[in-house]
Amino acid sequence: MAVTEQTAPARQGRPAEERHAIELAFLAAQDPGPRPPGWVLTPRAVVTFVCGSDGAELALPERHAELPSKRVIPPKFVGERALVERCVVTLAGERGLLLTGEPGTAKSMLSELLAAAVSGTSALTVQGTAGTTEDAFRYGWNYALLLAQGPTPQALVDSPVLAAMRAGRVVRVEEITRCLPEVQDALVSLLSDRRISVPELTATEDAVVRAAPGFTVIATANLRDRGVSEMSAALKRRFNFETVDPIADADAEAVLIRRQAVAAVQRAGAAFAVDDAVLDALVTVFRDLRSGRSTEGWDVERPGTVMSTAEAVQVAASLGVAAAYLPGGDVLDLLPGHLLGVVRKDDPADHARLLGYWDGPVRRRAETGSAMWRRLWDLRGSLR
């Protein structure tokens, strides 16, 4: 069967290896250079897959019946290329990688892209929560088989970590600091010894599972969140830490928000019909509140809620869906209500901070004669 991104049935939440199947196959054929054990792409191709080819058209070294002969690789992660290169070097050295940063900075997306490019799958994932048990990092049992046969290899149920060790792949641990400390520490010996002991299978060849070449862990952790358990010093030493910062460039953030919002509205079965001016206002408000300073240099009281790019994408997508399915009036009129929904998530006092922003930068911009900001100022009453 020819390589295609359309062979999978339509469904929500398609993994990166399905969404970008043609690109991954193209890059595998385009760069036949040396690869670390277990990798489906070269490290250089992994960086290109994540960061793009800078608009350059890449060509296959020889004809391939199932692939285009040339292709431009678009960027999928907006951030420093040097950060992605360090992440790739860490994984090539089979060391654990921990992506930290504020919520909504695309840590999970970067983790998924890296796993898909390195291992060909991002499906081996543990979602960290307060209820995550040590079995999620080690193994469990099929209790029907356990009762019928006793502890046998057939009754063993691999965790995503154990499956990654057997296959020499990358396993993702999302929100590792939401796991209890004693659960987190189950990873210490796995990252050090690269093996899992199964005491129930003692005296058999399955009593110890050793990691195949290529196995490693990508974990993510929020710096500013509730319900977080501090990682032990022993576990921290087994990871290379990389901080994923908010997008520094306003234009790059605006492009990303538009691209992802357009995709979200199209998945909802509609065309995206929100003016660029409205999106520019949305990006401006988010960046001002996030940084505590307006683009003009005026001081802004920062809300406790994280005004992340991910939240901005959700607001832009909501505006697009409303414009498509509930037309009638200016979509700009909906923006204050959606912003209020964002800032109310964590701290009730953020409502007053949003009003303060309206009484400051929004009012001052309206006074300069901008029609859009005058309209937003007139909508202040909808924030009450």
N, C-alpha and C positions, 0 to 999 in steps of 0.2 A: 504494500500500500504506500502511496506517495505521502511524504511528510506534509501535513497540513494542520492548520490551527482550527479547522472547522469540523474535524472528524468527531470530536466529543459532542454529546448532546448538550443543548442549552441548559444551563443551570446557574444558580448564584454561586459566587465565590470560587470561580475556576482558579486553580493554582497557577503559579507563574510558569511552570514547565508546560502547561497546556496553552496558556495565553500566548506564549512566545516560542512555541515549538519550532516554527520555521527558522527563527533567528538562532536558536540554540543549535539546530542541525547545520545551519549555514556556517556559523562560527566554528563548529567542530571540524567542518571540511575546509574552511578557509585558512585556519591556522593549525597545521599538522605538527607543530613543534613539540618539544618534550613536555610531559605532564607529570605532576606528582602521582604517586600510586593511587588508583581509584578515581581519579578525576576524569570527567567527560570533556572538559575544555582545558586549554592551557591557561596558566594564571593571567597572561596578557589578554586572552580572549574573555576571561571572566570580567576583568576590568572594563573591557570594551562593551560587553553585554550590559553591565550596570550603568556605566557612565556615557555610553554612546560613542560613535566614531567621529565626533566633532563635525558632522556634516559631510565627511569624506565617504565616497562610495567604495566599499570593499569589493574585491573580485576574488572568485574562486580560482585556485591554481590550475584546475582542470575542470572540464565540463562534468556536470552532474545532472542526470536526467530528472531527478526529483526536486532540484533546488534552483532558484534563480542564479544566474551567473554573477550578478552584481547586486549589492544591497547596501543601503545606508542604515546604520544601527542607531535608532533614536535613544536619547538618555531616558532612563527610567527612575533614577534617583537624582535629586537636585542637591548637590553638596560638593564638598571638596574631593577632587579626584585622588589627592594624596591620602585622604581618609580611607577610601575604598582600596587603594593599593596596600595600605598597611593591614587592612582586614584580610586581604587575599594572602599576603605574606604570612600572617599569623596562621591561617588555615592550612597553607602549604607546609608549614612546620608542624602540623598536627597538634597545635596548641589551642586551648579553649579561647574563644573570643566572646567578650562581654560588651554589648552595645548599651551605653547608658545615655541618659538625657531626659529632658522634660517630656511629658505625654504629647503625642501628636507630632513628633519630629521624624516619623517614618522609620523608626528602628525595626519594627516588625517587617515592614516592606523590604528594607535592606537585607534583613535576615533571610527572608523568603527568596529574594533574588539570588543571594550568594549560594544558598543551599541548592537551588534549582540549577545554577550554572556549574557548581562544583560536582554535585552528585547526580544531577538529572532528576531529582525529586526534592520537594520541600515538605512532603507529607509526614515525615518522621518528626513529630512535634509533641511536646509536653506543654500543656497550658498550666502555668503555676497559679494556684489559688490557696487559700487557707485550708481547703479540704484535700489538697493533693497529698497522697501518701507515698511512702518509700517505694511501693510497688510500681509507681509510674516511672521510676528510674531503674528498676531492677527487673522483676518478673512477677507474674501471678500464676494462677492455676485454673485449669478447666476442672471445676469441682466434680462434674459428672464422671470424667475420665479418672480423676484422682481417686474417687470412691471405688470405681470399678477396677482400676489397674494398680492403684498406688502411685507413688511419685515416679513417673516415667518421663522421658523426653517428649513424648506425644502429649502428655497432660500439661506440659509447661507452656505458659502464654507469655510470649516475649513482650516486654515494654518497648516503646519507640527507641529508647536508648540501647537496649539489648539487640534489637533488630538492626540498628545502625552499626553496632559493633560487629555483628556477624557479617554484614555486607560491606563494611568499610566506607560508610557514608557519613554525611553530616546530619546530626540531630539538633533540632531547635528546641530551646527551653524558653518559653515566653513568660515574662513577669516572674523571673526567678526569685525576686525578693518578696513576693507574695506567699511563697512556700514557707512553712515553719522552719526554723534553723536546723532542727534535727533531720528534716527531710532534705534540705539543701545539702547537708553534709554527706548524704549518700553519694554525691557526685565527687567528693574528695578522692576516695580510693579509685573510683572509675577513671578520673583524669590522671591520677598518678600511676596506677598499676596497669591500666588499660585491660582490665579483665573483671569478670563477675563470677563469683563463686556461687554454686548452687549446692548447699550442704545436703539437701534432700536426695541428691544424686551422687553422693559420695561413693567412691570405689567404682565409678563408671567413667568412661571417657567424656561424658557430658557434665562432669562435676565442675569444670571450669570453662568458661567461654572467654576466649582471648580476642581482642579487637583486631580486625583485619586492617591492613594498611589503608589509610584514607579516613579512618574514623576520627571525628572530632566534634566539638560542641559549640554552637552559637547560642548564647543566652542574651536576653534583653532585660533591662531594669529601668524603672522610672526614678529620677532623682527627686521628684516632687510629687508625692502621692501619699494616700493614707493606707493603713493596713500593711505597712512594709516591715519586713523582718531583716535586720542587719545581717549581712553575710559574714561568716567567720573569716578570720585572717588566713586560715589554712586554705579555704576555698578561693578567696581573692587571689592568693598567690598562684593559683593554677589557671588564671585567666589573664589575657591581655585586655586591658580596658581601652575602649574607644568611645569618646563622647560625640554624640550626634547633635549638633547645635541647630537652632532654628535657621531657616533660610535667610542669609544676609542680604541678598539682592532683591529689591522690591519687584523689579520687572520679572525676574526668574520665578518668584513666588506667584505673581499674577498669572504667568503662563501656565504654571503647574495647576493652580486652582481652576483655571478655565478648562484645561485639558481633562482633569479628573471629573469636574462637574459635568462637562459635556458627555463624557462616557457614562456617568451615573444616570443622567437624564435619558440617554439613548437606551440604556438597559431597562429603563422604565417605559420604553416604547414611545418616546416623544422626541421632538427636535428641540435643541437648546436655543432659547430666544431671549436671553438676557443681554442687554446692551453692555458693551465694554465699560462705559462710564459708570454703570451700577457696580460692576465687578471692581473697578478701580476704587470706588468709594468703600466697598467692603474690605478690600485689602488694606486701604489706608487706615480704617478704623481698627482693624485687627493689629496692624503693626504699631500704631500709636499706643494702644492699650497694653500691648505686649512689652514694649520698650520703656513705657513711662515718659515718653517724649514724642511730641508731634513732629511731622515732617518739617514744620516751620521753626521748630526749636522751642515750642511752648511746653512747659511741664504738664504732665498728665498723671493722675493718680492711678497706679496700676491695680487692676482687680486681682483678687486671690485666685480666681479661675485662670487656668492656663489658656490663653488666646492662641491656640495652635493653628498651624496650617491645616491640619486635619479637620478642625472645627470649621474653619473658613470654607473648606471644600463642601462640608455638609450643608452650610448655610447657602452657598452658591447653588448646590444641587436642589435644595428645597425651593429656592426662588425659581429655578428652571422648571421644576415639576409644576409649581403653582401657575407659572406663566403659560404652560402647555395645557394643563387640564382644568384650571380655574381662571380663565382669562376674564378681564373686566377691571380696568383701572391700571395705574402705573405700578409695575413690579417694585419700583423703588419704595413705594409706600409700605411694602411688607418687610423691608430691611430692619427697621427698629425693633419690631416684634421678635424677629429671629435672633437679633443680637441680645435682647433681653433674656430670651430662653437660654442662650449660652452662658451669660454671666451669672445667672441664678443657680447654676448647678451646684456650686460648692459653698458659697458664703452669701447670706442674705444682704450683707453690707455692700456687696458688689453692685446691687441695684442703684444705690446712691452714687457709687463711683461712675457708673454709666451716665447717670443724670448730670454729674459733674463734668463729664466729658462733653455732653451736649451743651452745657452752659459755658464751656470754654472754647475748645477748637471748633466745634460745629457752629456755634454762634458767630465766632470771629470770621470764619470762612463765609458764612452767609452775609455778613456785613460787607465783604469785599465785592459782592455782586454775583457770586457764582449761583446760577439758577438751581443746580442740583443740591448744593449745600443749603440754599434758602429753603428748598422743599423739605430737606431733612430737618431743618430747624423748626419748620412749621409742624412737623410730626412729633415734636417733643411730648405732646400730650398723650401719645400712644404708649409712652414708656411708664406711665403711672399705674 
